[in-house]
Amino acid sequence: MARYDIAIIGAGIAGASLAAVVAPHASIVILESEERPGFHATGRSAAFWSETYGGPHVQPLTSASGDALSAGGFLDPLGALQIGRRDDAAKIDAFLAEFEGSGVILDAVDPHGIVPGLRAEWTLGVLERSCAYIDVAGLHAAFLATARRHGGQLLLGSAMRGAVRAGDLWRIDIGNDEPVAATILVDAAGAWADQVAACAGVAPLGISPFRRTMVQLRTNPAPPEKLPLVSDIGGTFYFKPEAGGRLWLSPHDEITAEPGDAQPEEIDIAIAIDRFERVVDWQVERVEHRWAGLRSFAPDRLPVYGFDPTAPGFFWCAGQGGFGIQTAPAAAALAASLLLGVSPEAFVAAIDPMRYAPDRFRSLA
Ligand SMILES: Cc1cc2nc3c(=O)[nH]c(=O)nc-3n(C[C@H](O)[C@H](O)[C@H](O)COP(=O)(O)OP(=O)(O)OC[C@H]3O[C@@H](n4cnc5c(N)ncnc54)[C@H](O)[C@@H]3O)c2cc1C
């Protein structure tokens, strides 16, 4: 039976980024159910880095990740504009107040100077200039390549079916293949995080997947090249320009789902287009592409990194919600320091990992 220091379950961005940081220091294997890593949430994102997205308790992870993403060439300027109608003034104020003192620069602007054809009632705007496109595929591939270069093994088509702790080792069942042994089991299984815990005999944390829909549109006029990511401060849509004059649009839906291969529903596509047409006077000419993915949240909507206090050798790296890619470098560095029991790298040293500890969901009485 092959034996490793660490077995990571899931080769999405969470598992891949953690593997890249840990592989130089420990023997690791990544077990991935699918034949292609990134088949689930990681391959279905809207691909932006926004310091405000996910709220003020996620922002330190996103902001800390910015330099690493930028140094690797994974970011391209985009900008983000939150828009609102007159009745949304309190929401705009609350949004500005949430990030006051955070270091994120937000400017109140007239949205009509930025979005041509914006309907008259959208009078309020807040611009976040730092928002950027992320090259998700490039980032994910780079993490996996780093892990491999340091001896990490990636086993595709290898779903963990169960795991039993005997002494200080996990014996991990991967179906017909030879089981794998590891001292530490990392649960980076995205929407399946609770299921993976349960089949290792660990109590779930309540990590729940929610479906989100995306459509790629042709519009007339085509979105201007310099259009930022445009979102409703009320959280009912966002859209952003893409290469070749295309537009990506989401109704910002969050629909309860089971873990699986999420598919878009016609109704959600229709809702997205209806909302879009109430924002700008552009015509939707064609839906070129549609997809959906699962965003998985812990009950308090913050990610979970750390050893489970009730299960020796079981480490959570889950609940990345809608921000798993933009936070990946910092999250991986923070999680790796907990996993290896070493001091965190300087760029995450100011972030308190206790905020994300699984302990917050466990009664230790
Ligand atoms: C529509 C949409 C838009 C988004 N936009 C953004 C964005 O702009 N910016 C951003 O930062 N984030 C965004 N996100 C969120 C981001 O995609 C996720 O937070 C992130 O991809 C989660 O990564 P993950 O590795 O935890 O999950 P996944 O990518 O789902 O990976 C988990 C992996 O675990 C594997 N697995 C499950 N069970 C087992 C098992 N038993 N054995 C072995 N393998 C197993 C699965 O096959 C899967 O490959 C978006 C998400 C969606 C759906």
The ligand as an SDF file (V2000), in Angstrom:
LIG
                    3D

 53 58  0  0  0  0  0  0  0  0999 V2000
  -20.6270   30.3360  -11.4520 C   0  0  0  0  0  0  0  0  0  0  0  0
  -19.4960   30.5230  -10.4760 C   0  0  0  0  0  0  0  0  0  0  0  0
  -18.7490   31.6860  -10.5030 C   0  0  0  0  0  0  0  0  0  0  0  0
  -17.6570   31.8500   -9.6510 C   0  0  0  0  0  0  0  0  0  0  0  0
  -16.8690   32.9450   -9.7880 N   0  0  0  0  0  0  0  0  0  0  0  0
  -15.7540   33.0770   -9.0110 C   0  0  0  0  0  0  0  0  0  0  0  0
  -14.8740   34.1590   -9.2170 C   0  0  0  0  0  0  0  0  0  0  0  0
  -15.0720   34.9970  -10.0970 O   0  0  0  0  0  0  0  0  0  0  0  0
  -13.7740   34.2480   -8.3990 N   0  0  0  0  0  0  0  0  0  0  0  0
  -13.5150   33.3180   -7.4300 C   0  0  0  0  0  0  0  0  0  0  0  0
  -12.5260   33.4300   -6.7140 O   0  0  0  0  0  0  0  0  0  0  0  0
  -14.3510   32.2650   -7.2390 N   0  0  0  0  0  0  0  0  0  0  0  0
  -15.4440   32.1240   -8.0110 C   0  0  0  0  0  0  0  0  0  0  0  0
  -16.2820   31.0600   -7.8280 N   0  0  0  0  0  0  0  0  0  0  0  0
  -16.0270   30.1510   -6.7090 C   0  0  0  0  0  0  0  0  0  0  0  0
  -14.9150   29.1630   -7.0320 C   0  0  0  0  0  0  0  0  0  0  0  0
  -15.1570   28.5670   -8.2930 O   0  0  0  0  0  0  0  0  0  0  0  0
  -14.8750   28.1050   -5.9310 C   0  0  0  0  0  0  0  0  0  0  0  0
  -14.7790   28.7300   -4.6490 O   0  0  0  0  0  0  0  0  0  0  0  0
  -13.6830   27.1860   -6.0780 C   0  0  0  0  0  0  0  0  0  0  0  0
  -13.5490   26.7270   -7.3960 O   0  0  0  0  0  0  0  0  0  0  0  0
  -13.8150   26.0080   -5.1240 C   0  0  0  0  0  0  0  0  0  0  0  0
  -12.7160   25.1770   -5.3500 O   0  0  0  0  0  0  0  0  0  0  0  0
  -12.6690   23.7420   -4.7230 P   0  0  0  0  0  0  0  0  0  0  0  0
  -11.3610   23.1450   -5.0990 O   0  0  0  0  0  0  0  0  0  0  0  0
  -13.0380   23.8180   -3.2850 O   0  0  0  0  0  0  0  0  0  0  0  0
  -13.8950   22.9440   -5.4190 O   0  0  0  0  0  0  0  0  0  0  0  0
  -13.9520   22.1310   -6.7860 P   0  0  0  0  0  0  0  0  0  0  0  0
  -13.3290   22.8650   -7.8950 O   0  0  0  0  0  0  0  0  0  0  0  0
  -15.3700   21.7260   -6.9580 O   0  0  0  0  0  0  0  0  0  0  0  0
  -13.0400   20.8850   -6.4890 O   0  0  0  0  0  0  0  0  0  0  0  0
  -13.4190   19.8540   -5.5920 C   0  0  0  0  0  0  0  0  0  0  0  0
  -12.9610   18.5600   -6.2210 C   0  0  0  0  0  0  0  0  0  0  0  0
  -13.1410   17.4790   -5.3030 O   0  0  0  0  0  0  0  0  0  0  0  0
  -13.4120   16.3320   -6.0600 C   0  0  0  0  0  0  0  0  0  0  0  0
  -14.0090   15.3180   -5.1810 N   0  0  0  0  0  0  0  0  0  0  0  0
  -15.2070   15.3750   -4.5520 C   0  0  0  0  0  0  0  0  0  0  0  0
  -15.4050   14.2540   -3.8330 N   0  0  0  0  0  0  0  0  0  0  0  0
  -14.3080   13.4670   -4.0140 C   0  0  0  0  0  0  0  0  0  0  0  0
  -13.9230   12.1850   -3.5280 C   0  0  0  0  0  0  0  0  0  0  0  0
  -14.7200   11.4630   -2.7070 N   0  0  0  0  0  0  0  0  0  0  0  0
  -12.7220   11.6730   -3.9200 N   0  0  0  0  0  0  0  0  0  0  0  0
  -11.8980   12.3810   -4.7400 C   0  0  0  0  0  0  0  0  0  0  0  0
  -12.2340   13.6100   -5.2450 N   0  0  0  0  0  0  0  0  0  0  0  0
  -13.4080   14.1430   -4.8620 C   0  0  0  0  0  0  0  0  0  0  0  0
  -14.3690   16.8290   -7.1290 C   0  0  0  0  0  0  0  0  0  0  0  0
  -14.4190   15.9570   -8.2330 O   0  0  0  0  0  0  0  0  0  0  0  0
  -13.7670   18.1990   -7.4590 C   0  0  0  0  0  0  0  0  0  0  0  0
  -12.9080   18.1390   -8.5830 O   0  0  0  0  0  0  0  0  0  0  0  0
  -17.3590   30.8480   -8.6900 C   0  0  0  0  0  0  0  0  0  0  0  0
  -18.1140   29.6830   -8.6320 C   0  0  0  0  0  0  0  0  0  0  0  0
  -19.1640   29.5050   -9.5260 C   0  0  0  0  0  0  0  0  0  0  0  0
  -19.9390   28.2200   -9.4920 C   0  0  0  0  0  0  0  0  0  0  0  0
  1  2  1  0
  2  3  1  0
  2 52  2  0
  3  4  2  0
  4  5  1  0
  4 50  1  0
  5  6  2  0
  6  7  1  0
  6 13  1  0
  7  8  2  0
  7  9  1  0
  9 10  1  0
 10 11  2  0
 10 12  1  0
 12 13  2  0
 13 14  1  0
 14 15  1  0
 14 50  1  0
 15 16  1  0
 16 17  1  0
 16 18  1  0
 18 19  1  0
 18 20  1  0
 20 21  1  0
 20 22  1  0
 22 23  1  0
 23 24  1  0
 24 25  2  0
 24 26  1  0
 24 27  1  0
 27 28  1  0
 28 29  2  0
 28 30  1  0
 28 31  1  0
 31 32  1  0
 32 33  1  0
 33 34  1  0
 33 48  1  0
 34 35  1  0
 35 36  1  0
 35 46  1  0
 36 37  1  0
 36 45  1  0
 37 38  2  0
 38 39  1  0
 39 40  1  0
 39 45  2  0
 40 41  1  0
 40 42  2  0
 42 43  1  0
 43 44  2  0
 44 45  1  0
 46 47  1  0
 46 48  1  0
 48 49  1  0
 50 51  2  0
 51 52  1  0
 52 53  1  0
M  END
$$$$
